[in-house]
């Protein structure tokens, strides 16, 4: 197998990672990040947020600029269900897209039908 020092190599890699990187928490699970307008709903808006914590590794000594962009509709039609996917949160470091995380609706919005006259 020719891997006599794999254990020590693994430790060195782990040491390097812990010494040079840290975790940045961008958002907490199920916390409100944005409100989206709702057509024909029992409320005029619905809150969206991440299903899980959004955590990314960044270099400790780097002065990175972290930015986000919402990839969601501005207006949705009722009904809307909690946990239903609402779109994604795109994550950028220094302008470079590094990934996307799903966003969910954080509440149920029922449809209200217009009454006919």
DSSP file (Angstrom, degrees, kcal/mol; ACC not computed):
  #  RESIDUE AA STRUCTURE BP1 BP2  ACC     N-H-->O    O-->H-N    N-H-->O    O-->H-N    TCO  KAPPA ALPHA  PHI   PSI    X-CA   Y-CA   Z-CA
    1    1 A X              0   0    0      0, 0.0     0, 0.0     0, 0.0     0, 0.0   0.000 360.0 360.0 360.0 -23.5    0.0    0.0    0.0
    2    2 A X        +     0   0    0      1,-0.1     3,-0.1     2,-0.0     0, 0.0   0.852 360.0 117.9  58.1  38.8    3.0    2.2    0.4
    3    3 A X    >   +     0   0    0      1,-0.1     3,-1.2     2,-0.0     4,-0.2  -0.421  20.8 146.5-130.9  56.5    1.3    4.5    3.0
    4    4 A X  T 3  S+     0   0    0      1,-0.3     3,-0.2     2,-0.1    -1,-0.1   0.748  75.9  40.0 -70.6 -24.0    3.5    4.0    6.1
    5    5 A X  T 3> S+     0   0    0      1,-0.1     4,-2.6    -3,-0.1    -1,-0.3   0.061  74.9 118.4-111.2  25.0    3.0    7.5    7.4
    6    6 A X  H <> S+     0   0    0     -3,-1.2     4,-2.2     1,-0.2    -1,-0.1   0.858  75.0  53.7 -61.3 -35.3   -0.6    8.0    6.7
    7    7 A X  H  > S+     0   0    0     -3,-0.2     4,-1.9    -4,-0.2    -1,-0.2   0.947 112.7  41.8 -66.2 -48.5   -1.5    8.5   10.4
    8    8 A X  H  > S+     0   0    0      1,-0.2     4,-2.3     2,-0.2    -2,-0.2   0.882 113.5  53.8 -65.8 -38.3    1.1   11.2   10.9
    9    9 A X  H  X S+     0   0    0     -4,-2.6     4,-2.2     1,-0.2    -1,-0.2   0.899 107.2  51.7 -62.1 -40.0    0.2   12.9    7.6
   10   10 A X  H  X S+     0   0    0     -4,-2.2     4,-2.3    -5,-0.2    -2,-0.2   0.913 109.1  50.1 -62.8 -42.8   -3.5   12.9    8.7
   11   11 A X  H  X S+     0   0    0     -4,-1.9     4,-2.8     1,-0.2    -2,-0.2   0.904 109.5  51.1 -62.6 -41.3   -2.5   14.6   11.9
   12   12 A X  H  X S+     0   0    0     -4,-2.3     4,-2.4     2,-0.2    -1,-0.2   0.899 110.1  49.6 -64.0 -40.1   -0.5   17.3   10.1
   13   13 A X  H  X S+     0   0    0     -4,-2.2     4,-2.3     2,-0.2    -1,-0.2   0.918 112.3  47.6 -64.0 -42.8   -3.4   18.0    7.8
   14   14 A X  H  X S+     0   0    0     -4,-2.3     4,-2.5     2,-0.2     5,-0.2   0.921 111.4  50.6 -64.8 -43.4   -5.8   18.4   10.7
   15   15 A X  H  X S+     0   0    0     -4,-2.8     4,-2.2     1,-0.2    -2,-0.2   0.921 110.3  50.3 -59.4 -44.2   -3.3   20.6   12.6
   16   16 A X  H  X S+     0   0    0     -4,-2.4     4,-1.8     1,-0.2    -1,-0.2   0.923 110.9  49.0 -59.8 -45.3   -2.9   22.8    9.5
   17   17 A X  H  X S+     0   0    0     -4,-2.3     4,-1.9     1,-0.2    -2,-0.2   0.930 113.4  45.4 -62.7 -46.2   -6.7   23.1    9.1
   18   18 A X  H  < S+     0   0    0     -4,-2.5    -1,-0.2     1,-0.2    -2,-0.2   0.839 115.5  47.4 -68.3 -32.4   -7.3   24.1   12.8
   19   19 A X  H  < S+     0   0    0     -4,-2.2    -1,-0.2    -5,-0.2    -2,-0.2   0.791 123.1  30.9 -76.9 -28.2   -4.4   26.6   12.8
   20   20 A X  H  < S+     0   0    0     -4,-1.8    40,-2.6    -5,-0.2    41,-0.4   0.543 112.9  53.8-112.7  -9.5   -5.4   28.3    9.5
   21   21 A X  E  <  -A   59   0A   0     -4,-1.9     2,-0.3    38,-0.3    38,-0.2  -0.913  50.9-175.1-129.6 154.7   -9.1   28.1    9.2
   22   22 A X  E     -A   58   0A   0     36,-2.6    36,-2.9    -2,-0.3     2,-0.4  -0.939  29.6-108.6-139.3 164.2  -12.2   29.0   11.3
   23   23 A X  E     -A   57   0A   0     -2,-0.3     2,-0.5    34,-0.2    34,-0.2  -0.798  23.2-158.5 -98.4 135.0  -15.9   28.6   10.8
   24   24 A X  E     -A   56   0A   0     32,-3.2    32,-2.4    -2,-0.4     2,-0.7  -0.956   9.6-146.2-112.6 121.8  -18.2   31.5   10.0
   25   25 A X  E     +A   55   0A   0     -2,-0.5    30,-0.2    30,-0.2     3,-0.1  -0.785  19.5 176.6 -89.6 115.3  -21.9   31.1   10.9
   26   26 A X  E     -     0   0A   0     28,-2.9     2,-0.3    -2,-0.7    -1,-0.2   0.802  64.9  -3.6 -88.3 -32.4  -23.9   33.0    8.3
   27   27 A X  E     -A   54   0A   0     27,-1.2    27,-2.8    22,-0.0    -1,-0.3  -0.983  65.3-121.9-161.2 149.0  -27.4   32.0    9.4
   28   28 A X    >   -     0   0    0     -2,-0.3     3,-1.6    25,-0.2    22,-0.4  -0.667  44.9 -87.6 -94.5 151.3  -29.2   29.9   12.0
   29   29 A X  T 3  S+     0   0    0     -2,-0.3    22,-0.2     1,-0.3    23,-0.1  -0.283 107.4   0.6 -57.8 135.4  -31.6   27.1   11.2
   30   30 A X  T 3  S+     0   0    0     20,-3.5     2,-0.4     1,-0.2    -1,-0.3   0.689  94.6 138.8  59.2  24.3  -35.2   28.3   10.8
   31   31 A X    <   -     0   0    0     -3,-1.6    19,-0.4    19,-0.2     2,-0.2  -0.785  62.4-100.6 -96.6 143.7  -34.4   31.9   11.5
   32   32 A X        +     0   0    0     -2,-0.4    17,-0.2     1,-0.2     3,-0.1  -0.436  47.7 160.9 -66.4 125.6  -36.1   34.6    9.5
   33   33 A X        -     0   0    0     15,-3.0     2,-0.3     1,-0.4    16,-0.2   0.644  64.7  -2.8-110.3 -29.8  -33.9   36.0    6.7
   34   34 A X  E     -B   48   0B   0     14,-1.5    14,-2.8     2,-0.0    -1,-0.4  -0.992  57.8-128.2-161.3 154.1  -36.4   37.6    4.4
   35   35 A X  E     -B   47   0B   0     -2,-0.3     2,-0.4    12,-0.2    12,-0.2  -0.924  21.3-160.6-109.8 140.0  -40.2   38.2    3.9
   36   36 A X  E     -B   46   0B   0     10,-2.8    10,-2.5    -2,-0.4    39,-0.2  -0.958  23.1-113.9-120.0 137.4  -41.8   37.4    0.6
   37   37 A X  E     -Bc  45  75B   0     37,-1.7    39,-2.5    -2,-0.4     2,-0.4  -0.384  28.3-149.1 -69.1 147.7  -45.1   38.8   -0.6
   38   38 A X  E >   - c   0  76B   0      6,-2.1     3,-0.5    37,-0.2     2,-0.4  -0.980   2.7-143.1-124.5 129.3  -48.1   36.3   -1.0
   39   39 A X  E 3  S- c   0  77B   0     37,-3.1    39,-2.4    -2,-0.4     4,-0.1  -0.735  83.5  -3.0 -86.1 136.6  -51.0   36.6   -3.5
   40   40 A X  T 3  S+     0   0    0     -2,-0.4    72,-2.5     1,-0.2     2,-0.2   0.827  99.2 139.2  54.5  40.0  -54.4   35.5   -2.3
   41   41 A X  B <   -G  111   0C   0     -3,-0.5    70,-0.2    70,-0.3    -1,-0.2  -0.711  69.8-116.4-109.9 163.9  -53.2   34.4    1.1
   42   42 A X  S    S+     0   0    0     68,-2.0     2,-0.3    -2,-0.2    69,-0.1   0.560 110.6  37.4 -74.4  -6.1  -54.6   34.7    4.6
   43   43 A X  S    S-     0   0    0     67,-0.3    -2,-0.3    -4,-0.1    -5,-0.0  -0.955  82.8-131.7-133.6 156.0  -51.4   36.9    5.3
   44   44 A X  S    S+     0   0    0     -2,-0.3    -6,-2.1    -7,-0.1     2,-0.3   0.532  87.3  26.4 -87.8  -4.0  -49.8   39.3    2.8
   45   45 A X  E     -B   37   0B   0     -8,-0.3     2,-0.4    30,-0.1    -8,-0.2  -0.974  61.5-150.8-150.0 163.0  -46.3   37.9    3.4
   46   46 A X  E     -B   36   0B   0    -10,-2.5   -10,-2.8    -2,-0.3     2,-0.3  -0.995  21.6-126.1-136.0 141.7  -44.4   34.7    4.4
   47   47 A X  E     -B   35   0B   0     -2,-0.4    59,-2.8   -12,-0.2    60,-0.4  -0.646  23.4-163.9 -88.5 144.3  -41.1   34.5    6.1
   48   48 A X  E     +BD  34 105B   0    -14,-2.8   -15,-3.0    -2,-0.3   -14,-1.5  -0.913  17.4 149.3-125.0 155.6  -38.2   32.4    4.7
   49   49 A X  E     - D   0 104B   0     55,-2.0    55,-3.3    -2,-0.3    37,-0.2  -0.954  47.9 -63.4-166.3 178.8  -35.0   31.1    6.2
   50   50 A X  E     - D   0 103B   0    -19,-0.4   -20,-3.5   -22,-0.4   -19,-0.2  -0.475  28.6-142.0 -78.2 147.5  -32.5   28.2    6.1
   51   51 A X  S    S+     0   0    0     51,-0.9     2,-0.3   -22,-0.2    -1,-0.1   0.850  88.9  19.3 -72.1 -35.2  -33.6   24.7    6.9
   52   52 A X  S    S-     0   0    0     50,-0.3   -22,-0.1   -23,-0.1    -1,-0.1  -0.852 102.4 -76.1-129.3 163.9  -30.2   24.1    8.6
   53   53 A X        -     0   0    0     -2,-0.3     2,-0.7   -24,-0.1   -25,-0.2  -0.317  42.6-136.5 -55.5 142.5  -27.4   26.3   10.0
   54   54 A X  E     +A   27   0A   0    -27,-2.8   -28,-2.9    -4,-0.1   -27,-1.2  -0.921  34.9 165.1-108.0 109.8  -25.3   27.8    7.3
   55   55 A X  E     -A   25   0A   0     -2,-0.7     2,-0.3   -30,-0.2   -30,-0.2  -0.986  10.9-177.1-129.2 131.8  -21.6   27.6    8.3
   56   56 A X  E     -A   24   0A   0    -32,-2.4   -32,-3.2    -2,-0.4     2,-0.3  -0.959  26.0-119.0-129.1 148.1  -18.6   28.0    6.0
   57   57 A X  E     +A   23   0A   0     -2,-0.3     2,-0.3   -34,-0.2   -34,-0.2  -0.671  33.7 179.3 -82.9 138.9  -14.9   27.7    6.6
   58   58 A X  E     -A   22   0A   0    -36,-2.9   -36,-2.6    -2,-0.3     2,-0.2  -0.970  35.3 -98.0-135.0 153.4  -12.8   30.8    6.0
   59   59 A X  E     -A   21   0A   0     -2,-0.3     3,-0.5   -38,-0.2     5,-0.3  -0.482  28.2-137.7 -68.9 137.7   -9.0   31.5    6.3
   60   60 A X  S    S+     0   0    0    -40,-2.6    -1,-0.1     1,-0.2   -39,-0.1   0.902 100.4  39.7 -64.4 -43.3   -8.1   33.1    9.6
   61   61 A X  S    S+     0   0    0    -41,-0.4     2,-0.4     2,-0.1    -1,-0.2   0.470  95.6  98.8 -89.1  -1.1   -5.6   35.6    8.3
   62   62 A X        -     0   0    0     -3,-0.5     2,-1.3     1,-0.1    -4,-0.0  -0.703  66.1-145.0 -90.3 134.8   -7.6   36.5    5.1
   63   63 A X        +     0   0    0     -2,-0.4     2,-0.2     2,-0.0    -1,-0.1  -0.591  36.9 176.1 -94.8  72.1   -9.8   39.6    5.1
   64   64 A X        -     0   0    0     -2,-1.3     2,-0.7    -5,-0.3    29,-0.0  -0.483  29.5-135.9 -80.5 145.6  -12.5   38.0    2.9
   65   65 A X        -     0   0    0     -2,-0.2    29,-2.9     2,-0.0     2,-0.5  -0.909  20.5-160.8-101.1 114.0  -15.6   39.7    2.0
   66   66 A X  E     +E   93   0B   0     -2,-0.7     2,-0.3    27,-0.2    27,-0.2  -0.818  16.3 171.7 -95.3 129.5  -18.6   37.4    2.5
   67   67 A X  E     -E   92   0B   0     25,-2.5    25,-3.0    -2,-0.5     2,-0.3  -0.945  15.5-154.2-135.5 159.1  -21.7   38.3    0.6
   68   68 A X  E     -E   91   0B   0     -2,-0.3     2,-0.4    23,-0.2    23,-0.2  -0.906   2.4-162.3-130.3 157.6  -25.0   36.6    0.0
   69   69 A X  E     -E   90   0B   0     21,-2.0    21,-3.0    -2,-0.3     2,-0.4  -0.993  19.7-130.3-140.7 134.2  -27.8   36.8   -2.7
   70   70 A X  E     -E   89   0B   0     -2,-0.4     2,-0.6    19,-0.2    19,-0.2  -0.707  12.3-166.3 -85.4 130.3  -31.3   35.6   -2.4
   71   71 A X  E     +E   88   0B   0     17,-3.0    17,-1.6    -2,-0.4     2,-0.3  -0.702  48.5 115.5-113.2  75.1  -32.5   33.4   -5.3
   72   72 A X  E    S-E   87   0B   0     -2,-0.6     2,-0.2    15,-0.2    15,-0.1  -0.914  70.8 -94.2-138.5 160.6  -36.2   33.5   -4.5
   73   73 A X        -     0   0    0     13,-0.6     3,-0.1    -2,-0.3   -36,-0.0  -0.508  24.2-141.6 -72.7 147.1  -39.4   34.8   -6.0
   74   74 A X  S    S+     0   0    0      1,-0.2   -37,-1.7    -2,-0.2     2,-0.4   0.789  89.7  26.3 -78.4 -29.1  -40.5   38.3   -4.9
   75   75 A X  E    S-c   37   0B   0    -39,-0.2     2,-0.3   -30,-0.0    -1,-0.2  -1.000  71.5-172.6-136.3 134.0  -44.2   37.3   -4.9
   76   76 A X  E     -c   38   0B   0    -39,-2.5   -37,-3.1    -2,-0.4     2,-0.4  -0.883  23.7-117.8-123.2 157.7  -45.7   33.8   -4.4
   77   77 A X  E     -c   39   0B   0     -2,-0.3   -37,-0.2   -39,-0.2     2,-0.1  -0.771  46.1 -85.4 -94.2 137.9  -49.2   32.4   -4.8
   78   78 A X  S    S+     0   0    0    -39,-2.4    32,-0.1    -2,-0.4     2,-0.1  -0.461  93.3  69.0 -72.4 153.4  -51.0   30.9   -1.8
   79   79 A X        +     0   0    0     30,-0.7     2,-0.4    -2,-0.1    31,-0.2   0.483  61.5 172.4 -83.1 154.9  -51.2   28.3   -0.4
   80   80 A X  B     -H  109   0D   0     29,-2.6    29,-2.8    -2,-0.1     2,-0.4  -0.985  16.6-150.3-125.9 138.1  -47.7   28.0    1.0
   81   81 A X    >   -     0   0    0     -2,-0.4     3,-1.9    27,-0.2    24,-0.4  -0.894  23.7-105.9-114.8 140.4  -46.6   25.2    3.3
   82   82 A X  T 3  S+     0   0    0     -2,-0.4    24,-0.2     1,-0.3     3,-0.1  -0.314 107.5  22.9 -57.5 142.8  -44.0   25.3    6.1
   83   83 A X  T 3  S+     0   0    0     22,-2.5    -1,-0.3     1,-0.3     2,-0.2   0.283  89.6 134.3  78.0  -6.6  -40.8   23.4    5.1
   84   84 A X    <   -     0   0    0     -3,-1.9    21,-2.2    21,-0.2    -1,-0.3  -0.511  69.0-100.4 -69.9 139.5  -41.6   23.8    1.4
   85   85 A X  E     - F   0 104B   0     19,-0.2    19,-0.3    -2,-0.2    -1,-0.1  -0.421  39.5-179.7 -66.5 132.5  -38.6   24.9   -0.6
   86   86 A X  E     -     0   0B   0     17,-3.2   -13,-0.6     1,-0.3     2,-0.3   0.585  52.8 -78.6-106.8 -16.6  -38.6   28.7   -1.3
   87   87 A X  E     -EF  72 103B   0     16,-1.2    16,-2.8   -15,-0.1    -1,-0.3  -0.991  56.3 -66.0 149.6-153.0  -35.4   29.1   -3.2
   88   88 A X  E     -EF  71 102B   0    -17,-1.6   -17,-3.0    -2,-0.3     2,-0.6  -0.935  21.3-133.7-136.4 159.0  -31.7   29.3   -2.4
   89   89 A X  E     -EF  70 101B   0     12,-2.9    12,-2.0    -2,-0.3     2,-0.4  -0.963  26.7-149.1-110.2 112.6  -29.2   31.5   -0.7
   90   90 A X  E     -EF  69 100B   0    -21,-3.0   -21,-2.0    -2,-0.6     2,-0.4  -0.679  10.0-151.7 -85.6 135.6  -26.1   32.0   -2.9
   91   91 A X  E     -EF  68  99B   0      8,-3.0     7,-2.7    -2,-0.4     8,-1.1  -0.911  12.8-174.6-114.8 133.5  -22.9   32.5   -1.0
   92   92 A X  E     -EF  67  97B   0    -25,-3.0   -25,-2.5    -2,-0.4     2,-0.5  -0.968  13.5-162.4-127.6 140.2  -19.9   34.5   -2.3
   93   93 A X  E >  S-EF  66  96B   0      3,-2.3     3,-2.1    -2,-0.4   -27,-0.2  -0.990  86.1 -16.7-120.9 121.6  -16.4   35.1   -0.9
   94   94 A X  T 3  S-     0   0    0    -29,-2.9    -1,-0.1    -2,-0.5   -28,-0.1   0.863 130.1 -53.4  51.1  39.9  -14.6   38.0   -2.5
   95   95 A X  T 3  S+     0   0    0    -30,-0.5     2,-0.5     1,-0.2    -1,-0.3   0.346 112.2 120.2  82.9  -6.9  -17.1   37.9   -5.4
   96   96 A X  E <   - F   0  93B   0     -3,-2.1    -3,-2.3     1,-0.0     2,-0.4  -0.809  67.1-123.3 -96.4 127.6  -16.6   34.2   -6.2
   97   97 A X  E     + F   0  92B   0     -2,-0.5    -5,-0.2    -5,-0.2     3,-0.1  -0.530  34.4 171.6 -69.2 121.2  -19.6   32.0   -5.9
   98   98 A X  E     -     0   0B   0     -7,-2.7     2,-0.3    -2,-0.4    -6,-0.2   0.552  55.2 -48.8-109.6 -10.7  -18.7   29.2   -3.4
   99   99 A X  E     - F   0  91B   0     -8,-1.1    -8,-3.0     2,-0.0    -1,-0.4  -0.949  44.7-112.2 163.6 178.0  -22.1   27.5   -3.0
  100  100 A X  E     - F   0  90B   0     -2,-0.3     2,-0.4   -10,-0.2   -10,-0.2  -0.992  15.7-156.9-141.4 146.4  -25.8   27.7   -2.4
  101  101 A X  E     - F   0  89B   0    -12,-2.0   -12,-2.9    -2,-0.3     2,-0.1  -0.959  28.7-107.4-123.5 143.2  -28.0   26.6    0.5
  102  102 A X  E     - F   0  88B   0     -2,-0.4   -51,-0.9   -14,-0.2     2,-0.4  -0.387  27.1-152.0 -70.4 145.5  -31.8   25.9    0.3
  103  103 A X  E     -DF  50  87B   0    -16,-2.8   -17,-3.2   -53,-0.2   -16,-1.2  -0.901  11.8-162.6-113.0 147.3  -34.3   28.3    1.9
  104  104 A X  E     -DF  49  85B   0    -55,-3.3   -55,-2.0    -2,-0.4     2,-0.3  -0.861  27.5-101.7-125.9 159.8  -37.7   27.2    3.2
  105  105 A X  E     -D   48   0B   0    -21,-2.2   -22,-2.5   -24,-0.4   -57,-0.2  -0.655  27.4-153.3 -75.9 138.3  -41.0   28.8    4.1
  106  106 A X        +     0   0    0    -59,-2.8     2,-0.3    -2,-0.3   -24,-0.1   0.376  69.1  26.0 -98.3   3.8  -41.2   29.1    7.8
  107  107 A X  S    S-     0   0    0    -60,-0.4     2,-0.4   -26,-0.1   -24,-0.0  -0.985  80.6-100.0-158.0 162.4  -44.9   29.1    8.2
  108  108 A X        -     0   0    0     -2,-0.3     2,-0.5   -27,-0.2   -27,-0.2  -0.717  28.7-169.3 -86.1 137.2  -48.2   28.0    6.5
  109  109 A X  B     -H   80   0D   0    -29,-2.8   -29,-2.6    -2,-0.4   -30,-0.7  -0.977  12.5-149.6-126.7 116.4  -50.1   30.5    4.5
  110  110 A X        -     0   0    0     -2,-0.5   -68,-2.0   -31,-0.2     2,-0.3  -0.491  21.1-107.7 -84.5 155.7  -53.6   29.4    3.4
  111  111 A X  B     -G   41   0C   0    -70,-0.2     2,-0.5    -2,-0.2   -70,-0.3  -0.631  25.1-156.8 -83.2 138.2  -55.3   30.5    0.3
  112  112 A X        -     0   0    0    -72,-2.5     2,-0.3    -2,-0.3   -34,-0.1  -0.975  12.7-144.0-115.0 120.8  -58.2   33.0    0.6
  113  113 A X        -     0   0    0     -2,-0.5     2,-0.2     1,-0.1   -72,-0.0  -0.629  20.3-113.1 -85.5 140.8  -60.6   33.0   -2.4
  114  114 A X        -     0   0    0     -2,-0.3     2,-0.3     1,-0.1    -1,-0.1  -0.519  34.4-118.7 -68.5 136.4  -62.2   36.2   -3.5
  115  115 A X        -     0   0    0     -2,-0.2     2,-0.3     1,-0.0    -1,-0.1  -0.606  22.9-128.5 -78.5 136.3  -65.9   36.2   -2.9
  116  116 A X              0   0    0     -2,-0.3    -1,-0.0     1,-0.1     0, 0.0  -0.624 360.0 360.0 -81.4 142.5  -68.0   36.5   -6.1
  117  117 A X              0   0    0     -2,-0.3    -1,-0.1     0, 0.0    -2,-0.0   0.453 360.0 360.0 -87.3 360.0  -70.7   39.2   -6.0
